[in-house]
Amino acid sequence: MPLDPQLHAMREARARGGARPLYEMTLAEARAADLAAITMDSGEADPVGEVTELTIPGPAGPLPARVYRPTGDGPFPVLMYFFGGGWVLGSLDTSDGVCRRLCAGAEVVVVSVGYRLAPEHRFPAAPHDCYAATRWAAEHAGEYGGDPSRLAVGGDSAGGNLAAAVTLMARASGLPLSAQVLVYPNTRYGSDTPSMRENTDRYMFNRTSTDWYWGHYLADPADGEDPLASPLNAADLSGLPPALVLTAEYDPLRDEGEQYADRLRSSGVPVELTRYDGMAHGFFTMTGTLEAARKATAQVVEYLRVALARS
């Protein structure tokens, strides 16, 4: 279908204003622009019961973290949420709106971690940080009203990539996870899919964008073959937690996200896959601007409620 009218209006405004793609900015400029855009498009922050700022142990030193607790009496299920930004951009603040919406809507304790960013800290720093944070949540979420026996992971874009990587690490270590939510995730370095070739619009997330992020993330292109960087390369996806995978029609990552969902399903993992037609990469955080973002958020909320219900 054509680009969604609401998204088309945003794209036209960018074109009229001569907006520069993030990949033409310095890192500092891109990080500031990313935060400003997400803050502007995410709408009003949902109230939650309590937000706690803290630091948690990481593999190379303390990591900043934020714990969101719903209103009411627990124990509540727990969601580890990893922010997007191509492993280069993003912060606890860029995911604040999403974390609040999921906390309040699904009545889950949400833990967000400020994992180390590239290029200052290249792969595998980010997945190792995210796994360490997930282990921390499994051990300490009870102190914040959480029930670690009902623990899920999720994220958007690079955050979805990291969530998928964490499920592989958790399976290897025997850490039980109840669900995974992957919103337009990167799943393979060097993808040459139809969606990767088709999406070249300068005013949208495009193939050049993906190359820019991967170039900052990997110290060596050969590292892109590692399943922790490219989960689609994992030889075996059996035994991973049930998954909700969301993709967007006008997204270079569309096909690899759907391929990952297909691989999970063929490996015996229960999967729900939804493609948001007319949408582009990044739409999930735009709940203040896009009706489709609100619909996708409601879908994630309902999925978490069902997946993390008491057995």
Secondary structure, 3 states (H helix, E strand, C coil): CCCCHHHHHHHHHHHHCCCCCHHHCCHHHHHHHHHHHHHHHCCCCCCCCEEEEEEECCCCCCEEEEEEECCCCCCEEEEEEECCCCCCCCCCCCCHHHHHHHHHHHCCEEEEECCCCCCCCCCCHHHHHHHHHHHHHHHHHHHHCEEEEEEEEEEECHHHHHHHHHHHHHHHHCCCCCEEEEECCCCCCCCCCHHHHHCCCCCCCCHHHHHHHHHHHCCCHHHHHCCCCCHHHCCCCCCCCCEEEEEEEECCCHHHHHHHHHHHHHCCCCEEEEEEEEEECCHHHCCCCCHHHHHHHHHHHHHHHHHCCCC
